């Protein structure tokens, strides 16, 4: 009986390093979703497709690249850009490149996660809900920061839309 219990415990135990790696992959995956949401908002604003809370339908096509994006471009650029130097083409290329990179990252993390959880028995039933809840709770402050940035973009966009009416 003790031997059976020991054997069952050994087969059900999970290597903590494997579990840690799974948690890191879930964290990276969730973070890439947050980043993608922000960059998609940049794209919608710059291409005139952003729908704000104040509007019931999509905008009338106002194309405005958010000041947050322009300041990010200026701060990361090796060339000194003024506000006017950051053109629509530069913004569009950077946003599309970033979205492709984030999509690739997300797919990579998801594929790695699938490979890591294959050997784990009862992962979806027992381990996954606990890990996801823990990671979501610890990502709340980051999620709030992203939601704030997205809301700021929406308000800036709405201000510009109202100014042009």
N, C-alpha and C positions, 0 to 999 in steps of 0.2 A: 504494500500500500504506500509506504513512504517512498519507495523507489518509483512508483507510478507518479506520485505527486511531484517528485524532483524532476522526473523526465518531462512532465507537462509544464512545469515552471521553466525549465531550460528551453523548451521549444517555443514557448510564448514570449520569452524575454526578447527584447529588442536592443540592439546595440545603440547606446546613447549617441555615439558619433553619427550613426546613420540617421537617427531621429533629428539630431541637430542639423544635419545637412538638408533633410527634408524641410525643416522649419525655415532654414535660410532660403531655400528655393521658393517656398510659398511667400515669404516676405518679399523677395525680389520680384516675384510675379505680381503681387498686389501693388507694390510700389510702381512697377512699370505701367499698370492700369491707371493709377493716379496721374502719372506723368503724361500718359497718352491723352487723358481727358483734358489736361491743361493745353497741350499742344494742338489738340483738335479744336479747342476754343479759340486759340490763336488763329488757326486756319479759317475757321468760320467767320471770325471778325474781319480778317484781311480780305476775304473773298466775298463779303457781303451776305453771308448766309446765317449769321448769328441771330438767334431768336431770343430776345430778352424776356424777362418776367413781365415787364410793362406792356409788351406787345402780345397780342393774341395770335398773330400770324408772323411769318418771317418778314424781315425788314424789306425796305424798298430798294435794297441793293447797295447800301452804303458800305464802301470798302474802306476799312480803317484798321491799320495794324496797331495793336495796343502799345502804349508807351512802355509797358513792362518788357515786351519782346524787343523793342528798339533799344532799350537800355541794356538788355542782356547781350544783344548783338554788339553794341558799342563796347561793352566791358570785356567781351571775349575776343574781340577783333584785334589783330596785330596792327591794323591800319587805324589811324585816328579818324573816326567818322563823326560828322556832325549829324544832327537830327535829320537834316534834309538829305544827307548822303545815303541814308539807309532807305533804299528804294523798294518799291513793291516787289520787284524781281528778286532782290536779295532776301527779303523777308520770306517770300514764297518758297524759294529754293531751300533756305535754312529750315523752315517749318516742315516741308515735305521730306527732307532728308532726315530730320529728327523723328518724324512719325514712322518712316520706314525702319530706322534704327530701333525704335521702341517696339515696333511690331516684331522685328527679328528677335530682339531680346525676350519678349514675352513668349514667343514660340519656343525659343531655346530653353527657357526656364520650365515651360510646361512639358517639353519632351524629357528633360532631365528629371523632372518630378515623376513622370510616368515610369521611367526606368528605375528610380529609387524605390517607388512604392510597390512595384511588381512583387518582390519577394516578401513583403510584409503582409502577413495574414490578418484579416479583419481590419485593414487600414481604414477603409471608408466608414465602417461602422463605429469603431472605437477611437482610433487615433485622430483621424481627419477633423471631426468636429471640435475636439479639444484644441488642437493646434491652430485651426483657423480662428477660433474665438480668441485665443491668447494673442495671436498675431494682430488681429483686427483691433483689439483693445490697445495694443502697444503702438499701433499706427494711427490712432485717433488724432494725436496732435499734428502729425504730418498731413493727415486727411483734412483737418481743419484749415491748415495753411494753404493747401491746394484749393479748397473750396473758397477761401477768402480771395485768393488770386483770381479765380474764375469769376466770382461775383464782382470784383473790382473791374475786370475786363468788361463785364456786362454793363456795369454802371457807366463806365467811360464810353462805351459804344452807344448807349442810350443817350447820354449827354450830347455826343456828336450828332446823333440822328435828330434829336430835337433842335439842335442849333441849325441844322441844314433845312429844317422844314419852314 
